[in-house]
Every structure is written in C-alpha cells, then in structure tokens.
Amino acid sequence: MAKNYVTIVIPTGYWKPGHDHLTTISYTVAPKLQMSDVLVLSEKAISVATGRIVDEAQIKPGFTARLLARFWMRLFWGCLLAPICRLSKLTTRRLRSYPLQEGAAHKQLALRHVGFLGALRHGSEGGIDVSNVPYSYASLPLERPDEAAKSILETLRRTNPVDMTVLIVDSDKTYTWRNLHICPRSTTVRDIVNLGLLAYVAGRAFRLRPRSTPVAIAGKLLSVEEALRAAALANKARGSGSGRTAWDMAERFGVGLTEVTWESLTKIKHRPIVIVRKIRR
C-alpha cells in the first residue's frame, strides 16, 4: 500500500522551548498542502516547543522509584522481559546496567505523571521520552493533544483552507492483530486501546504489526487504519533525529548520558513535519 502514497518531509531547525511552532508550521507547510493531504507532526517536537519538559536532575526519587530502577529494570527487564520481548543484545545489556541515580529520577517522574503501571515500561513510559532532548531533560506527552491538533488546523486554514487532516503522532508503537489495535500509552484516537505494558509485551512477543501511534486527529476524518498507515509512512520518512534512545544519542555525540547540549541538537537535521499524500491515478 505504501506505493500508493508519497511522503514530503519538511526539515526545520530544532524546536526549543518557546519556539513559535504554529508560525513555523504555517510558513513551511501551508503553500505545499493539497486536498486530502495528511499533515503528520511529531508530538515530542510540539511538547518541547510548548515547554512540556522536566529536568530530571531536580527530581528526588523515592523508595519505589529506586526499587524500579535497581530491581525491576535490571533484573525483570534485563533478564526476564528482554528475551520475551525479543529485544536486541545491545538493549538487553543496557537494561542490565540501567543507571541507578538517573534511572530512579526518571522512574519518579513516570510515577508522578503516568502512575505505577505506566512506570513499569522500560522506556517511553506513557509517552515520556528522554531522546532528542538535552542534558537530563525529559519531554512529557501533550496534555490535550486533540486541542493542539485543532489549533494547528485552524492556523493552516487561514492561509490554505483545503480539506486536510492534522495528525499528531508518537514513535512509540501501536500493535495490530487483525482489527485489534493496542498501544502502551494514552491516545485520543478511537479504536486504539491503551493496554499499557501488556500492549508492548504482547506486541513484541507475538510479533504483532508495529506502527507509530496516532495521538490526535483534527480535520478530515480518517479511519484508524488510515491514521496508522500515515503515522508509519511519516515515521519511516522522518528518521530518528539524533537517536532512537538516550543511549544512542549520547553515543552519537560521544558524551555521557546526560551531557548532550542544546547546541549539539541544533546541529542535527530535524524533521518534525511530514506530509503524507495519496497518489491519485
């Protein structure tokens, strides 16, 4: 089905907190939009631009967070769940040496924002992400992603009122089996069921079809399959920025896990905007 679509990647500079993402989107995208296009946007880029980031260095982890970092992550994930979820040898090694201080602070943040069950994930807990953000910062998921999508749509329609769709996505996967779509985080998209950790374990263990998670939709309605297809195509076109994980990002820049700077991130090509267009025959 991918051959029936074309993706148009729109690179931008790195969106720091306070960046006027609405103006950037309007300026770079509006002239290019055509009827029935799907504009796919990175949730994380919008989260960072709108200041939804937290410095984990300022968090004091509690007893539960320390237990999760030391035992749950290193033992349960590193020794038990990693092989069940078919994780790579590199990822397994990283989990078995999960950083205790930084990891406990991260788990404390997850406990505050997504609760105990959400904190059981080995990463991207409930949409919390530490990749492609500097130092010890973590980006939080959008509080009202549906409103963010509507705001972007309204901004675009002022200059190009075509019938289109705005889709905000997270690279964390939704897993599909026949007509069942399960994901490990919250989403406003109907027919995608949030099963938390179970969705990830089942999806990986049974090799269900993984695609990036649509978080919010505005404009022309899409079926859940159309939304998932657009999210997958955009994710493939976009790439992983400075790295898929905090470990990858640190290795790319040759620094410690919490030593990547804002300046380093601005040197990388960022692609938070992708237009997915169906080819008309």
PEVEN-V197898 format. One record per residue. N is the residue number from 0. RES is the residue in three letters. PHI is phi in whole degrees, 0 to 359 (NA if undefined). OMEGA is omega in whole degrees, -180 to 180 (999 if undefined). NEAR is the number of other ideal C-beta (glycine too) atoms within 8 Angstrom. Layout:
BEGIN
n={N N}
res={RES RES}
phi={PHI PHI}
omega={OMEGA OMEGA}
near={NEAR NEAR}
END
This chain:
BEGIN
n={0 1 2 3 4 5 6 7 8 9 10 11 12 13 14 15 16 17 18 19 20 21 22 23 24 25 26 27 28 29 30 31 32 33 34 35 36 37 38 39 40 41 42 43 44 45 46 47 48 49 50 51 52 53 54 55 56 57 58 59 60 61 62 63 64 65 66 67 68 69 70 71 72 73 74 75 76 77 78 79 80 81 82 83 84 85 86 87 88 89 90 91 92 93 94 95 96 97 98 99 100 101 102 103 104 105 106 107 108 109 110 111 112 113 114 115 116 117 118 119 120 121 122 123 124 125 126 127 128 129 130 131 132 133 134 135 136 137 138 139 140 141 142 143 144 145 146 147 148 149 150 151 152 153 154 155 156 157 158 159 160 161 162 163 164 165 166 167 168 169 170 171 172 173 174 175 176 177 178 179 180 181 182 183 184 185 186 187 188 189 190 191 192 193 194 195 196 197 198 199 200 201 202 203 204 205 206 207 208 209 210 211 212 213 214 215 216 217 218 219 220 221 222 223 224 225 226 227 228 229 230 231 232 233 234 235 236 237 238 239 240 241 242 243 244 245 246 247 248 249 250 251 252 253 254 255 256 257 258 259 260 261 262 263 264 265 266 267 268 269 270 271 272 273 274 275 276 277 278 279 280}
res={MET ALA LYS ASN TYR VAL THR ILE VAL ILE PRO THR GLY TYR TRP LYS PRO GLY HIS ASP HIS LEU THR THR ILE SER TYR THR VAL ALA PRO LYS LEU GLN MET SER ASP VAL LEU VAL LEU SER GLU LYS ALA ILE SER VAL ALA THR GLY ARG ILE VAL ASP GLU ALA GLN ILE LYS PRO GLY PHE THR ALA ARG LEU LEU ALA ARG PHE TRP MET ARG LEU PHE TRP GLY CYS LEU LEU ALA PRO ILE CYS ARG LEU SER LYS LEU THR THR ARG ARG LEU ARG SER TYR PRO LEU GLN GLU GLY ALA ALA HIS LYS GLN LEU ALA LEU ARG HIS VAL GLY PHE LEU GLY ALA LEU ARG HIS GLY SER GLU GLY GLY ILE ASP VAL SER ASN VAL PRO TYR SER TYR ALA SER LEU PRO LEU GLU ARG PRO ASP GLU ALA ALA LYS SER ILE LEU GLU THR LEU ARG ARG THR ASN PRO VAL ASP MET THR VAL LEU ILE VAL ASP SER ASP LYS THR TYR THR TRP ARG ASN LEU HIS ILE CYS PRO ARG SER THR THR VAL ARG ASP ILE VAL ASN LEU GLY LEU LEU ALA TYR VAL ALA GLY ARG ALA PHE ARG LEU ARG PRO ARG SER THR PRO VAL ALA ILE ALA GLY LYS LEU LEU SER VAL GLU GLU ALA LEU ARG ALA ALA ALA LEU ALA ASN LYS ALA ARG GLY SER GLY SER GLY ARG THR ALA TRP ASP MET ALA GLU ARG PHE GLY VAL GLY LEU THR GLU VAL THR TRP GLU SER LEU THR LYS ILE LYS HIS ARG PRO ILE VAL ILE VAL ARG LYS ILE ARG ARG}
phi={NA 298 291 273 231 236 247 244 274 244 287 221 288 290 273 276 304 93 294 278 291 296 294 299 297 297 294 271 255 311 293 265 288 234 306 73 296 247 268 255 236 285 300 298 299 291 300 295 300 268 80 273 229 227 274 290 294 267 262 262 288 269 299 297 297 292 296 298 293 280 258 296 287 286 266 294 287 294 249 253 282 302 293 297 273 57 284 293 298 296 298 298 298 296 292 290 244 309 297 286 288 296 294 295 296 295 294 296 298 296 299 291 259 234 84 298 297 294 289 285 299 273 181 52 300 61 98 285 220 245 272 61 229 274 48 255 282 228 266 262 295 297 289 226 297 295 290 297 295 296 296 295 300 298 296 292 292 291 247 210 280 278 281 219 229 256 232 263 229 239 291 301 272 259 250 241 228 56 259 261 237 236 219 264 212 284 207 269 278 295 76 248 260 277 249 59 304 302 298 293 297 295 299 285 296 262 55 288 291 263 216 304 270 290 262 203 230 220 96 300 293 239 288 298 293 296 295 295 295 297 297 293 297 293 296 296 289 287 83 250 63 274 152 287 230 296 296 299 296 296 293 299 267 68 229 289 300 243 246 290 258 302 299 298 293 289 274 267 290 246 231 284 237 222 263 253 233 281 283 269 256}
omega={-177 -179 178 -176 172 178 179 -178 -179 -179 176 170 179 -179 177 176 -179 180 179 -175 180 178 179 180 -179 -176 -174 -171 -171 -178 -175 -173 175 -179 176 174 172 178 -175 -176 178 177 -176 179 179 179 -180 -179 -178 173 178 177 -178 176 -177 177 -179 -177 176 -177 177 -176 -179 180 179 177 179 -179 -174 -173 -177 -176 -175 -175 -176 179 -175 -175 -175 -173 -180 178 178 -179 177 178 -178 178 179 179 179 178 -180 180 -179 176 -178 -177 -173 -177 180 -180 179 177 179 179 177 177 179 179 -179 -169 -178 175 -174 -178 178 -179 -180 175 179 178 -178 -177 179 -178 175 -173 178 176 180 168 -171 174 -180 179 171 176 178 175 179 -178 178 -176 179 177 177 179 180 179 178 179 -180 179 -179 -177 178 -177 -180 -173 177 177 -172 179 171 -178 175 -173 174 -179 174 -164 164 -177 -174 170 -174 180 180 -180 -178 180 -177 -178 -180 177 178 -178 -180 176 168 -172 178 177 177 -177 -178 180 -179 -177 -180 -179 -180 -176 -177 176 176 -176 -179 174 -180 -172 171 -176 -179 180 174 179 -179 -175 175 169 -180 179 178 179 179 179 179 179 -180 -180 -180 -179 178 -179 -174 -174 -172 178 -179 179 -178 -179 177 177 179 -179 -180 180 180 -178 178 -179 177 -173 -179 -175 176 -175 172 -178 179 -178 -180 -180 -178 175 180 -175 -177 -175 176 173 175 -173 177 -179 178 -176 999}
near={5 5 4 6 12 6 12 8 9 11 6 11 5 9 13 8 8 6 9 7 11 9 7 11 14 12 7 10 13 10 6 9 12 7 6 10 12 13 17 14 14 11 14 12 12 15 13 15 13 10 7 10 12 9 9 13 8 5 10 5 11 8 5 9 14 12 9 13 16 10 8 11 15 13 9 9 13 12 8 9 9 12 8 9 10 7 9 5 5 6 9 12 8 10 14 9 7 12 8 9 7 11 11 14 15 14 17 13 13 14 13 5 10 12 8 7 8 13 13 10 13 6 5 11 13 14 14 15 10 10 13 10 13 8 10 9 11 13 14 12 15 14 6 6 14 10 7 13 15 10 9 14 12 8 10 16 8 7 7 8 4 8 6 14 14 14 17 16 15 12 11 10 12 16 15 10 8 4 3 7 12 15 15 14 15 7 13 8 11 4 6 13 9 11 10 12 10 9 15 13 11 12 12 12 9 7 5 10 6 7 12 14 15 17 14 14 15 10 10 7 6 11 6 12 6 9 13 14 11 15 16 10 14 15 11 7 10 12 5 9 10 13 14 6 9 9 9 12 13 13 8 8 10 4 7 5 8 8 9 12 8 8 6 12 13 8 5 9 4 11 13 10 14 14 14 14 12 7 7 3 2}
END
